[in-house]
Amino acid sequence: MKRAPKIFPEKIAVRFIIELVTYAFLVSVYLALILHFLVAWLKDLFTHQPVVYAFVSIILMILQAVGLEKLTAVLVNVNRRRQG
């Protein structure tokens, strides 16, 4: 009797979990750095220049998304090369 093909191979699941944990760690570090270094400046912008604050916040979100995605992709590719 033939076995049914696996719908979600174990190797893909492991890689997905590794990427997810890596991304979560990087987002946490990014948030900690932003809160530590930029919170006073962002609070001042929010209070005195809300329009500038809105633009700065959007730019920070876009930079976070692009930067962390690129960094995660590089780390996952390095891991894949190392594992073969």
Secondary structure, 3 states (H helix, E strand, C coil): CCCCCCCCCHHHHHHHHHHHHHHHHHHHHHHHHHHHHHHHHHHHHHHHCHHHHHHHHHHHHHHHHHHHHHHHHHHHHHHHHHHC
